[in-house]
Amino acid sequence: MRDEILELEQQGRLAEAEARAQAWLDAEPDAIEARHVLGLVRIRRGAYVAALETMLPALQRDPEQPALQVSCGRAALLAGDRGRARMAFEAARRLDPNNLDAHIGLAAAALAGGDLDAAESGFRTALRADENAVEAWLGLGQTLAGKGDQEASARCFNMALEIRPDDAAAQFSLAQTLRAQGYLDFALRAFERALELNPELAVARLQLAETLAQRGRSEAAVQVFEQLREHPRYAAAALAGMGELALARNAAAIAQALFQQALARDADHERALLGLVQALERNGQVEPAQRLLHDWLGAHPEATGARAALAGRLLRADDAAGAVALWREALQRNPEQPSLRADLALALERTGDFASADQEAERAALGGRWPPLVLLRARAALRDSAYETARDRLRVLDEKRLNPVQRRHRQHLLGLAALGKRDWTAAQQAFLAMHADDTAPLPELTDAKTLAPRLREVAALPELAVALTPAPTVLVGLPGSGVHRLANLLARQPGLKVRSDYFAGGELLARADDPRLLQPLGQAELESMARRYARGLRRAVPEGQQAIDWLPLLDARLLPALKRALPGVHLLLAWREPEACLLDWLAFGYQRGFPLRDVAQAQRWLQQAGAHLALGVELLPAQALDMDALLSAKPQIPAALGEILRRDDLTIADAWRHEARYLGLPTSVPAPTRKAWLQALDDASPATA
């Protein structure tokens, strides 16, 4: 009977195998072997808790069976009960010191507990005893993947497949590694092959759906998620996955319902909780979302994802002290967890308490090379003018294992370290590498001299007879002028609402190259444009707030329509010398979509963009703000900006300190450094400096 059932199990006929095993147990309720076999089949079906509950009565009657101890250990481990699993594997090893499965099980328990060194040692010991031990190869592969060595991990899984080519677990593990390496198409094939070998491997189905979503195949992902909607173990994860896809297509109401269904299935599902918070915020329910996070953390004090989400929201709301309190509380609960200390260090840095941040970072650094922590320690060295130390700390990071934001930040810090050492060549190389991740071409600009006559002609035509909205303020400036920092500053002022690229985004005008813009539009067409703008204003700007429309790039073709459809529209120009803009754009970047890959090309582009700004100043009322003075925190700037915006409630002086030195580091190339760097550029290539 045993062999027949296990043969069915090996053939993948799991439902039939379970029915036969249950019939055997019903006929012989005291048969230890029947319970054991039924438990093995249920493990294969993914019903780990049921498998353990099936086998435990047999183990209580006969605890001296090493094989039964190992099976109970496997079921407990897969069910998430590491303590029970370890006890079972240790009992099996005590009963039979040469039991390979017991040694592999103990290594697997170490892996599940995060002790990667012990896990690697255990799996390698098992492989020395039997180089064909598939489970040991799989465990070693998972361990190496956890250590970040994805290539070695894949080799281990391939070894397992060479030994047992039809092993669903090996195919599944290989698929996971391929997915982690970014080989999504290969991962999809491996997940599908694992499911061919074992259609009831629900975790493979879940990760297949997640990989389809990563690949951008949303409809296919939803179809696979739907197959798990009623699964006792993975329904919540599937619903959360569908919720994330709904969020991605801006269907926030649908996403909210899906996340709520996921939490109804599993009230402890953190991913669903975090998704629900995002959906609530998208639906305008910011305060309920914040309360939900607070309440959930109260019930789940160990939930690091929710804690990080709440801390991040506090940081974005300029409540760094609240974020620090959250991480201190977490550290009190888990004083030996270096990642929590690292999070505390990052939050302390945001408060401006650099000494405490650096101290916590040094303590946390003993726990490993977590990229955000390494970057923090490099910033600490730069704050102390220890440029060599900063460079050495940054060089320990492997760029291949960093995400795009981390790679960009690493290169930026390397550039700052080189500037500190007055190594202009190294600085320029690092800053150019910082821009490399942004593969978009620079926006094309029509030659301003060619445009100017027609723009002047159309702009001189009559404006809309009756203004339908208050005269808008349009914020403009060149990359490197600091205009984006001014936009951030204004966005934090009471009574102001900053909107980015509003005019170019389709609410007022379809796009800057719309041929209508250079035509003599009639009053009806101007009124239609103005009404669209007014509707968007009512929808996006709360009553009583003043809108600032920020154009990251002013295309002069917009000017006549702005002037005529919105009478009184005026420009707020963030002004800076082009040479200063060039170096700050290179060293500190700008918006995505504005990469600087070549200094000479960037200078030519800035000249053309500056010509478009000059046309704006010619055709529209404009007031310029001296950005060098603002970057230097000159005391007269707050009053000047308040006068320009006709407001007396701006808190510019205090807010600008955050913009002028972010995390204790400069946000602009200092004037003396700029002068020396420009001279170095001039010496190296007079034609392009």
C-alpha positions as semicolon CSV with decimal commas, in nm:
position;residue;x (nm);y (nm);z (nm)
1;M;0,000;0,000;0,000
2;R;0,277;0,244;0,096
3;D;0,471;0,196;-0,227
4;E;0,160;0,229;-0,444
5;I;0,064;0,559;-0,281
6;L;0,415;0,702;-0,305
7;E;0,430;0,598;-0,671
8;L;0,113;0,799;-0,735
9;E;0,270;1,090;-0,547
10;Q;0,584;1,070;-0,762
11;Q;0,371;1,072;-1,076
12;G;0,204;1,394;-0,962
13;R;-0,135;1,227;-0,910
14;L;-0,161;1,391;-0,571
15;A;-0,537;1,399;-0,522
16;E;-0,553;1,027;-0,596
17;A;-0,257;0,958;-0,369
18;E;-0,415;1,151;-0,082
19;A;-0,748;0,972;-0,125
20;R;-0,575;0,631;-0,115
21;A;-0,371;0,728;0,192
22;Q;-0,681;0,859;0,372
23;A;-0,867;0,538;0,292
24;W;-0,576;0,339;0,436
25;L;-0,582;0,546;0,755
26;D;-0,962;0,516;0,783
27;A;-0,928;0,140;0,758
28;E;-0,635;0,126;1,006
29;P;-0,665;0,427;1,240
30;D;-0,366;0,315;1,448
31;A;-0,132;0,253;1,153
32;I;0,170;0,476;1,206
33;E;0,288;0,418;0,849
34;A;-0,051;0,528;0,709
35;R;-0,026;0,858;0,897
36;H;0,330;0,903;0,779
37;V;0,246;0,844;0,412
38;L;-0,062;1,068;0,427
39;G;0,154;1,339;0,583
40;L;0,412;1,307;0,302
41;V;0,143;1,346;0,037
42;R;0,001;1,652;0,214
43;I;0,346;1,808;0,228
44;R;0,371;1,763;-0,147
45;R;0,030;1,926;-0,188
46;G;0,142;2,228;0,018
47;A;-0,092;2,155;0,309
48;Y;0,188;2,179;0,566
49;V;-0,017;2,238;0,880
50;A;-0,252;1,952;0,791
51;A;0,050;1,728;0,721
52;L;0,198;1,805;1,062
53;E;-0,132;1,749;1,240
54;T;-0,164;1,415;1,058
55;M;0,182;1,291;1,159
56;L;0,211;1,419;1,517
57;P;-0,013;1,146;1,672
58;A;0,206;0,884;1,506
59;L;0,520;1,053;1,637
60;Q;0,379;1,062;1,989
61;R;0,321;0,688;1,977
62;D;0,659;0,608;1,825
63;P;0,914;0,890;1,869
64;E;1,207;0,658;1,790
65;Q;1,160;0,665;1,410
66;P;1,421;0,897;1,253
67;A;1,234;0,911;0,918
68;L;0,910;1,015;1,087
69;Q;1,097;1,280;1,288
70;V;1,246;1,417;0,965
71;S;0,905;1,431;0,794
72;C;0,752;1,612;1,091
73;G;1,047;1,850;1,088
74;R;0,992;1,927;0,719
75;A;0,621;1,991;0,767
76;A;0,687;2,215;1,069
77;L;0,955;2,411;0,886
78;L;0,733;2,467;0,583
79;A;0,449;2,571;0,814
80;G;0,678;2,833;0,971
81;D;0,734;2,660;1,306
82;R;1,116;2,665;1,316
83;G;1,139;2,568;1,682
84;R;0,939;2,247;1,638
85;A;1,126;2,172;1,316
86;R;1,467;2,205;1,482
87;M;1,360;1,979;1,770
88;A;1,245;1,712;1,523
89;F;1,563;1,725;1,314
90;E;1,783;1,714;1,624
91;A;1,588;1,413;1,750
92;A;1,637;1,238;1,414
93;R;2,010;1,311;1,420
94;R;2,035;1,181;1,776
95;L;1,858;0,861;1,679
96;D;2,073;0,822;1,366
97;P;2,390;1,039;1,355
98;N;2,438;0,945;0,988
99;N;2,089;1,050;0,881
100;L;2,161;1,284;0,591
101;D;1,807;1,423;0,584
102;A;1,837;1,528;0,949
103;H;2,157;1,723;0,876
104;I;1,997;1,887;0,572
105;G;1,689;1,970;0,779
106;L;1,897;2,143;1,047
107;A;2,074;2,346;0,780
108;A;1,735;2,437;0,631
109;A;1,614;2,548;0,976
110;A;1,923;2,768;1,009
111;L;1,849;2,916;0,666
112;A;1,488;2,987;0,763
113;G;1,613;3,159;1,078
114;G;1,849;3,382;0,882
115;D;2,173;3,218;1,002
116;L;2,326;3,194;0,655
117;D;2,673;3,093;0,770
118;A;2,542;2,797;0,971
119;A;2,312;2,701;0,683
120;E;2,596;2,708;0,429
121;S;2,819;2,502;0,657
122;G;2,542;2,244;0,711
123;F;2,457;2,206;0,343
124;R;2,822;2,178;0,241
125;T;2,875;1,911;0,510
126;A;2,581;1,716;0,367
127;L;2,724;1,742;0,014
128;R;3,058;1,610;0,131
129;A;2,870;1,306;0,257
130;D;2,665;1,271;-0,063
131;E;2,738;1,490;-0,364
132;N;2,410;1,377;-0,522
133;A;2,192;1,507;-0,237
134;V;1,945;1,720;-0,433
135;E;1,794;1,882;-0,123
136;A;2,141;1,992;-0,009
137;W;2,213;2,150;-0,349
138;L;1,877;2,329;-0,333
139;G;1,941;2,452;0,021
140;L;2,293;2,567;-0,063
141;G;2,156;2,752;-0,366
142;Q;1,897;2,930;-0,153
143;T;2,164;3,018;0,105
144;L;2,400;3,163;-0,154
145;A;2,109;3,358;-0,304
146;G;2,047;3,501;0,043
147;K;2,411;3,609;0,055
148;G;2,370;3,786;-0,278
149;D;2,572;3,543;-0,490
150;Q;2,305;3,475;-0,751
151;E;2,542;3,318;-1,005
152;A;2,669;3,056;-0,759
153;S;2,312;3,001;-0,647
154;A;2,201;2,924;-1,003
155;R;2,489;2,676;-1,042
156;C;2,364;2,488;-0,736
157;F;2,011;2,465;-0,873
158;N;2,141;2,347;-1,208
159;M;2,338;2,075;-1,028
160;A;2,016;1,966;-0,858
161;L;1,841;1,953;-1,196
162;E;2,121;1,749;-1,351
163;I;2,077;1,490;-1,076
164;R;1,698;1,500;-1,083
165;P;1,576;1,676;-1,401
166;D;1,208;1,630;-1,321
167;D;1,227;1,780;-0,973
168;A;0,965;2,052;-0,935
169;A;1,137;2,199;-0,629
170;A;1,464;2,238;-0,820
171;Q;1,285;2,404;-1,111
172;F;1,106;2,635;-0,870
173;S;1,428;2,731;-0,689
174;L;1,604;2,796;-1,018
175;A;1,312;3,015;-1,125
176;Q;1,341;3,217;-0,805
177;T;1,711;3,279;-0,864
178;L;1,660;3,373;-1,227
179;R;1,393;3,618;-1,115
180;A;1,628;3,769;-0,855
181;Q;1,893;3,813;-1,125
182;G;1,645;3,995;-1,346
183;Y;1,617;3,719;-1,610
184;L;1,240;3,738;-1,602
185;D;1,163;3,553;-1,926
186;F;1,382;3,259;-1,823
187;A;1,226;3,268;-1,477
188;L;0,878;3,250;-1,628
189;R;0,971;2,936;-1,820
190;A;1,118;2,777;-1,507
191;F;0,806;2,857;-1,301
192;E;0,588;2,710;-1,576
193;R;0,806;2,395;-1,590
194;A;0,782;2,357;-1,211
195;L;0,403;2,374;-1,238
196;E;0,403;2,117;-1,519
197;L;0,591;1,882;-1,286
198;N;0,374;1,966;-0,986
199;P;0,050;2,152;-1,070
200;E;-0,031;2,187;-0,701
201;L;0,285;2,381;-0,617
202;A;0,085;2,689;-0,530
203;V;0,384;2,900;-0,426
204;A;0,525;2,859;-0,778
205;R;0,191;2,974;-0,920
206;L;0,199;3,281;-0,694
207;Q;0,550;3,374;-0,799
208;L;0,465;3,309;-1,164
209;A;0,190;3,570;-1,132
210;E;0,424;3,813;-0,957
211;T;0,687;3,768;-1,229
212;L;0,428;3,824;-1,501
213;A;0,336;4,148;-1,326
214;Q;0,703;4,250;-1,314
215;R;0,731;4,175;-1,685
216;G;0,441;4,411;-1,752
217;R;0,200;4,133;-1,852
218;S;-0,074;4,255;-1,619
219;E;-0,369;4,069;-1,770
220;A;-0,185;3,735;-1,763
221;A;-0,078;3,804;-1,404
222;V;-0,436;3,871;-1,295
223;Q;-0,551;3,543;-1,456
224;V;-0,292;3,348;-1,254
225;F;-0,366;3,541;-0,933
226;E;-0,736;3,457;-0,982
227;Q;-0,649;3,083;-0,969
228;L;-0,525;3,138;-0,612
229;R;-0,812;3,356;-0,496
230;E;-0,959;3,076;-0,282
231;H;-0,631;2,907;-0,184
232;P;-0,616;2,859;0,196
233;R;-0,252;2,972;0,216
234;Y;-0,197;3,212;-0,074
235;A;-0,534;3,383;-0,127
236;A;-0,428;3,695;0,065
237;A;-0,105;3,725;-0,135
238;A;-0,292;3,680;-0,463
239;L;-0,550;3,946;-0,372
240;A;-0,271;4,181;-0,265
241;G;-0,097;4,120;-0,597
242;M;-0,415;4,208;-0,786
243;G;-0,450;4,517;-0,568
244;E;-0,100;4,631;-0,661
245;L;-0,180;4,589;-1,030
246;A;-0,497;4,794;-0,981
247;L;-0,294;5,067;-0,811
248;A;-0,049;5,065;-1,102
249;R;-0,331;5,146;-1,344
250;N;-0,462;5,417;-1,107
251;A;-0,776;5,221;-1,014
252;A;-0,740;5,315;-0,648
253;A;-1,099;5,228;-0,549
254;I;-1,069;4,875;-0,694
255;A;-0,727;4,837;-0,531
256;Q;-0,868;4,941;-0,194
257;A;-1,139;4,673;-0,214
258;L;-0,887;4,403;-0,311
259;F;-0,650;4,491;-0,026
260;Q;-0,941;4,486;0,218
261;Q;-1,040;4,140;0,092
262;A;-0,680;4,025;0,138
263;L;-0,677;4,147;0,499
264;A;-1,013;3,977;0,559
265;R;-0,840;3,649;0,457
266;D;-0,527;3,719;0,660
267;A;-0,538;4,005;0,908
268;D;-0,160;3,981;0,953
269;H;-0,072;4,023;0,584
270;E;0,165;4,319;0,590
271;R;0,189;4,360;0,213
272;A;-0,189;4,395;0,189
273;L;-0,186;4,645;0,474
274;L;0,079;4,859;0,304
275;G;-0,114;4,842;-0,023
276;L;-0,434;4,949;0,151
277;V;-0,251;5,248;0,301
278;Q;-0,137;5,354;-0,047
279;A;-0,487;5,306;-0,190
280;L;-0,642;5,515;0,087
281;E;-0,391;5,792;0,024
282;R;-0,463;5,782;-0,350
283;N;-0,832;5,812;-0,266
284;G;-0,761;6,126;-0,062
285;Q;-0,796;5,955;0,277
286;V;-0,453;6,052;0,409
287;E;-0,541;6,075;0,778
288;P;-0,727;5,738;0,787
289;A;-0,426;5,582;0,615
290;Q;-0,192;5,722;0,880
291;R;-0,419;5,602;1,161
292;L;-0,435;5,257;1,002
293;L;-0,056;5,234;1,005
294;H;-0,041;5,348;1,369
295;D;-0,309;5,099;1,477
296;W;-0,155;4,812;1,282
297;L;0,186;4,877;1,435
298;G;0,026;4,872;1,778
299;A;-0,101;4,520;1,706
300;H;0,215;4,414;1,517
301;P;0,509;4,583;1,691
302;E;0,760;4,365;1,505
303;A;0,632;4,465;1,160
304;T;0,936;4,633;1,006
305;G;0,766;4,705;0,671
306;A;0,481;4,897;0,833
307;R;0,724;5,071;1,065
308;A;0,938;5,174;0,769
309;A;0,630;5,296;0,581
310;L;0,514;5,508;0,875
311;A;0,865;5,640;0,937
312;G;0,897;5,730;0,570
313;R;0,570;5,921;0,579
314;L;0,680;6,107;0,890
315;L;1,007;6,198;0,720
316;R;0,822;6,327;0,415
317;A;0,605;6,534;0,646
318;D;0,924;6,683;0,800
319;D;0,861;6,492;1,125
320;A;1,205;6,333;1,147
321;A;1,179;6,328;1,526
322;G;0,871;6,104;1,500
323;A;1,061;5,868;1,269
324;V;1,353;5,858;1,513
325;A;1,115;5,762;1,793
326;L;0,976;5,476;1,583
327;W;1,319;5,330;1,512
328;R;1,435;5,373;1,874
329;E;1,133;5,173;1,987
330;A;1,211;4,901;1,732
331;L;1,573;4,890;1,845
332;Q;1,470;4,850;2,208
333;R;1,275;4,541;2,105
334;N;1,558;4,400;1,889
335;P;1,887;4,552;2,012
336;E;2,102;4,310;1,812
337;Q;1,945;4,378;1,472
338;P;2,187;4,598;1,277
339;S;1,935;4,697;1,011
340;L;1,719;4,871;1,273
341;R;2,019;5,063;1,399
342;A;2,093;5,161;1,041
343;D;1,736;5,288;0,996
344;L;1,772;5,489;1,317
345;A;2,097;5,637;1,185
346;L;1,928;5,740;0,860
347;A;1,642;5,906;1,048
348;L;1,881;6,085;1,285
349;E;2,067;6,219;0,985
350;R;1,743;6,371;0,857
351;T;1,696;6,554;1,192
352;G;2,036;6,717;1,152
353;D;2,182;6,529;1,451
354;F;2,482;6,418;1,249
355;A;2,696;6,320;1,548
356;S;2,434;6,072;1,674
357;A;2,367;5,951;1,319
358;D;2,734;5,883;1,258
359;Q;2,768;5,706;1,594
360;E;2,473;5,476;1,522
361;A;2,602;5,416;1,170
362;E;2,940;5,305;1,300
363;R;2,773;5,062;1,539
364;A;2,542;4,931;1,269
365;A;2,832;4,891;1,023
366;L;2,954;4,595;1,227
367;G;2,653;4,406;1,094
368;G;2,748;4,422;0,726
369;R;2,753;4,631;0,409
370;W;2,392;4,736;0,373
371;P;2,404;4,992;0,086
372;P;2,198;5,271;0,252
373;L;2,422;5,243;0,557
374;V;2,744;5,252;0,353
375;L;2,612;5,562;0,174
376;L;2,531;5,723;0,510
377;R;2,883;5,653;0,638
378;A;3,027;5,805;0,322
379;R;2,816;6,116;0,380
380;A;2,946;6,127;0,737
381;A;3,303;6,125;0,608
382;L;3,222;6,403;0,360
383;R;3,070;6,611;0,639
384;D;3,405;6,577;0,820
385;S;3,597;6,663;0,498
386;A;3,751;6,312;0,511
387;Y;3,738;6,275;0,133
388;E;3,968;5,971;0,108
389;T;3,766;5,789;0,373
390;A;3,441;5,867;0,192
391;R;3,585;5,737;-0,136
392;D;3,714;5,416;0,029
393;R;3,379;5,348;0,191
394;L;3,197;5,394;-0,137
395;R;3,432;5,162;-0,323
396;V;3,326;4,859;-0,115
397;L;2,983;4,873;-0,283
398;D;2,929;4,654;-0,587
399;E;2,733;4,865;-0,835
400;K;2,577;4,553;-0,988
401;R;2,392;4,493;-0,660
402;L;2,263;4,848;-0,617
403;N;1,931;4,978;-0,737
404;P;1,934;5,276;-0,978
405;V;1,882;5,534;-0,701
406;Q;2,168;5,390;-0,496
407;R;2,399;5,377;-0,800
408;R;2,320;5,738;-0,877
409;H;2,379;5,849;-0,519
410;R;2,708;5,655;-0,497
411;Q;2,844;5,828;-0,805
412;H;2,728;6,166;-0,674
413;L;2,913;6,112;-0,346
414;L;3,224;5,993;-0,530
415;G;3,207;6,316;-0,730
416;L;3,177;6,527;-0,413
417;A;3,477;6,344;-0,264
418;A;3,678;6,417;-0,577
419;L;3,572;6,784;-0,570
420;G;3,690;6,802;-0,211
421;K;4,031;6,679;-0,326
422;R;4,018;6,920;-0,624
423;D;4,049;6,624;-0,859
424;W;3,838;6,777;-1,135
425;T;3,877;6,490;-1,381
426;A;3,765;6,224;-1,132
427;A;3,477;6,447;-1,019
428;Q;3,356;6,496;-1,373
429;Q;3,379;6,123;-1,452
430;A;3,177;6,035;-1,140
431;F;2,909;6,296;-1,209
432;L;2,874;6,189;-1,572
433;A;2,834;5,829;-1,452
434;M;2,562;5,954;-1,215
435;H;2,359;6,062;-1,518
436;A;2,413;5,734;-1,705
437;D;2,103;5,558;-1,567
438;D;1,876;5,816;-1,730
439;T;1,873;5,689;-2,088
440;A;1,618;5,937;-2,224
441;P;1,748;6,193;-2,474
442;L;1,745;6,557;-2,371
443;P;1,420;6,728;-2,474
444;E;1,447;6,878;-2,820
445;L;1,414;7,255;-2,848
446;T;1,328;7,442;-3,166
447;D;1,574;7,718;-3,250
448;A;1,452;8,023;-3,058
449;K;1,575;8,274;-3,318
450;T;1,368;8,100;-3,586
451;L;1,059;8,100;-3,364
452;A;1,086;8,457;-3,234
453;P;0,921;8,654;-3,519
454;R;0,611;8,434;-3,533
455;L;0,580;8,423;-3,152
456;R;0,593;8,801;-3,127
457;E;0,331;8,832;-3,397
458;V;0,083;8,588;-3,240
459;A;0,144;8,713;-2,884
460;A;0,052;9,066;-2,992
461;L;-0,303;8,959;-3,085
462;P;-0,590;9,042;-2,844
463;E;-0,615;8,847;-2,520
464;L;-0,927;8,676;-2,387
465;A;-1,179;8,952;-2,323
466;V;-1,283;8,829;-1,978
467;A;-1,035;8,639;-1,757
468;L;-1,183;8,315;-1,624
469;T;-0,923;8,254;-1,352
470;P;-0,682;8,451;-1,135
471;A;-0,362;8,531;-1,325
472;P;-0,136;8,223;-1,293
473;T;0,223;8,229;-1,168
474;V;0,452;8,012;-1,381
475;L;0,784;7,909;-1,223
476;V;1,066;7,861;-1,473
477;G;1,443;7,820;-1,471
478;L;1,727;7,625;-1,626
479;P;1,855;7,287;-1,503
480;G;2,118;7,367;-1,242
481;S;1,960;7,699;-1,150
482;G;1,811;7,552;-0,833
483;V;1,458;7,601;-0,965
484;H;1,358;7,250;-0,856
485;R;1,472;7,328;-0,503
486;L;1,274;7,651;-0,513
487;A;0,969;7,447;-0,625
488;N;1,020;7,212;-0,327
489;L;1,053;7,510;-0,097
490;L;0,734;7,674;-0,222
491;A;0,544;7,344;-0,201
492;R;0,602;7,345;0,175
493;Q;0,471;7,697;0,225
494;P;0,124;7,750;0,373
495;G;-0,135;7,852;0,120
496;L;0,064;7,749;-0,188
497;K;0,006;7,454;-0,424
498;V;0,289;7,373;-0,666
499;R;0,199;7,174;-0,978
500;S;0,471;7,039;-1,206
501;D;0,460;7,056;-1,587
502;Y;0,089;7,134;-1,578
503;F;0,071;7,332;-1,900
504;A;0,271;7,080;-2,102
505;G;0,072;6,785;-1,966
506;G;-0,250;6,830;-2,159
507;E;-0,482;7,018;-1,920
508;L;-0,447;7,350;-2,101
509;L;-0,261;7,256;-2,418
510;A;-0,211;6,917;-2,579
511;R;0,165;6,955;-2,620
512;A;0,419;7,222;-2,701
513;D;0,442;7,119;-3,067
514;D;0,066;7,152;-3,122
515;P;0,046;7,356;-3,447
516;R;-0,251;7,552;-3,310
517;L;-0,020;7,735;-3,074
518;L;0,130;7,942;-3,353
519;Q;-0,208;8,023;-3,510
520;P;-0,421;8,337;-3,448
521;L;-0,672;8,164;-3,220
522;G;-1,013;8,326;-3,186
523;Q;-1,193;8,421;-2,866
524;A;-1,392;8,095;-2,861
525;E;-1,077;7,883;-2,877
526;L;-0,904;8,091;-2,611
527;E;-1,210;8,060;-2,387
528;S;-1,211;7,682;-2,432
529;M;-0,847;7,668;-2,322
530;A;-0,914;7,892;-2,023
531;R;-1,212;7,684;-1,913
532;R;-1,004;7,365;-1,924
533;Y;-0,742;7,536;-1,712
534;A;-1,005;7,659;-1,466
535;R;-1,156;7,310;-1,430
536;G;-0,815;7,164;-1,355
537;L;-0,749;7,441;-1,107
538;R;-1,070;7,371;-0,917
539;R;-0,997;6,998;-0,914
540;A;-0,632;7,011;-0,808
541;V;-0,598;7,322;-0,590
542;P;-0,793;7,346;-0,260
543;E;-1,002;7,655;-0,213
544;G;-0,802;7,938;-0,062
545;Q;-0,468;7,813;-0,192
546;Q;-0,259;7,987;-0,456
547;A;-0,134;7,777;-0,750
548;I;0,225;7,789;-0,872
549;D;0,262;7,614;-1,208
550;W;0,620;7,491;-1,243
551;L;0,748;7,422;-1,594
552;P;1,077;7,224;-1,563
553;L;1,142;7,327;-1,924
554;L;0,987;7,635;-2,086
555;D;0,919;7,578;-2,455
556;A;0,860;7,925;-2,601
557;R;0,588;7,791;-2,833
558;L;0,356;7,787;-2,530
559;L;0,396;8,159;-2,466
560;P;0,137;8,319;-2,699
561;A;-0,142;8,085;-2,588
562;L;-0,056;8,138;-2,220
563;K;-0,052;8,514;-2,264
564;R;-0,378;8,530;-2,458
565;A;-0,588;8,261;-2,282
566;L;-0,481;8,354;-1,928
567;P;-0,456;8,734;-1,914
568;G;-0,207;8,856;-1,657
569;V;-0,007;8,532;-1,648
570;H;0,344;8,608;-1,526
571;L;0,674;8,426;-1,491
572;L;0,875;8,372;-1,174
573;L;1,225;8,318;-1,311
574;A;1,486;8,136;-1,103
575;W;1,790;8,318;-1,243
576;R;2,150;8,204;-1,238
577;E;2,452;8,247;-1,464
578;P;2,468;7,969;-1,726
579;E;2,816;7,857;-1,611
580;A;2,687;7,799;-1,259
581;C;2,384;7,614;-1,400
582;L;2,609;7,388;-1,605
583;L;2,821;7,274;-1,310
584;D;2,527;7,232;-1,071
585;W;2,333;7,037;-1,332
586;L;2,634;6,811;-1,378
587;A;2,705;6,763;-1,007
588;F;2,354;6,756;-0,860
589;G;2,130;6,654;-1,149
590;Y;1,781;6,777;-1,227
591;Q;1,454;6,608;-1,315
592;R;1,449;6,263;-1,473
593;G;1,461;6,306;-1,847
594;F;1,734;6,571;-1,828
595;P;2,056;6,365;-1,836
596;L;2,390;6,536;-1,885
597;R;2,622;6,303;-2,076
598;D;2,856;6,548;-2,245
599;V;2,963;6,886;-2,112
600;A;2,989;7,054;-2,453
601;Q;2,648;6,924;-2,564
602;A;2,494;7,034;-2,234
603;Q;2,635;7,384;-2,273
604;R;2,486;7,417;-2,621
605;W;2,150;7,287;-2,497
606;L;2,155;7,534;-2,206
607;Q;2,218;7,819;-2,447
608;Q;1,909;7,719;-2,648
609;A;1,697;7,670;-2,334
610;G;1,817;8,010;-2,210
611;A;1,705;8,166;-2,539
612;H;1,355;8,024;-2,483
613;L;1,354;8,174;-2,133
614;A;1,462;8,507;-2,278
615;L;1,161;8,500;-2,510
616;G;0,941;8,429;-2,208
617;V;1,077;8,734;-2,030
618;E;1,018;8,940;-2,346
619;L;0,659;8,828;-2,408
620;L;0,522;8,791;-2,053
621;P;0,553;8,993;-1,736
622;A;0,840;8,834;-1,545
623;Q;1,017;8,876;-1,213
624;A;1,357;8,723;-1,155
625;L;1,481;8,577;-0,828
626;D;1,857;8,573;-0,775
627;M;1,921;8,204;-0,703
628;D;2,280;8,261;-0,595
629;A;2,150;8,495;-0,328
630;L;1,888;8,241;-0,227
631;L;2,147;7,961;-0,217
632;S;2,359;8,188;0,005
633;A;2,056;8,243;0,234
634;K;2,071;8,623;0,192
635;P;1,829;8,786;0,438
636;Q;1,650;9,002;0,179
637;I;1,532;8,704;-0,027
638;P;1,225;8,606;0,185
639;A;1,084;8,956;0,156
640;A;1,153;8,970;-0,218
641;L;0,985;8,638;-0,285
642;G;0,689;8,728;-0,066
643;E;0,648;9,051;-0,260
644;I;0,662;8,868;-0,594
645;L;0,393;8,621;-0,482
646;R;0,194;8,889;-0,297
647;R;0,206;8,695;0,029
648;D;0,322;8,790;0,377
649;D;0,295;8,442;0,533
650;L;0,598;8,274;0,374
651;T;0,856;8,109;0,602
652;I;1,137;8,109;0,350
653;A;1,437;8,163;0,576
654;D;1,379;7,859;0,796
655;A;1,266;7,634;0,512
656;W;1,557;7,722;0,285
657;R;1,815;7,593;0,534
658;H;1,681;7,245;0,457
659;E;1,718;7,305;0,083
660;A;2,060;7,473;0,098
661;R;2,230;7,187;0,286
662;Y;2,054;6,853;0,256
663;L;2,174;6,587;0,505
664;G;2,455;6,821;0,601
665;L;2,600;6,835;0,249
666;P;2,588;7,124;0,002
667;T;2,324;7,122;-0,269
668;S;2,519;7,354;-0,497
669;V;2,880;7,385;-0,606
670;P;3,033;7,658;-0,383
671;A;3,150;7,968;-0,569
672;P;3,527;7,918;-0,503
673;T;3,507;7,555;-0,618
674;R;3,302;7,657;-0,920
675;K;3,564;7,911;-1,025
676;A;3,851;7,660;-0,998
677;W;3,651;7,389;-1,177
678;L;3,555;7,619;-1,463
679;Q;3,919;7,720;-1,498
680;A;4,015;7,351;-1,514
681;L;3,752;7,294;-1,782
682;D;3,878;7,595;-1,974
683;D;4,237;7,471;-1,955
684;A;4,136;7,124;-2,071
685;S;3,908;7,229;-2,357
686;P;3,867;7,602;-2,422
687;A;3,603;7,537;-2,687
688;T;3,362;7,363;-2,454
689;A;3,418;7,524;-2,114
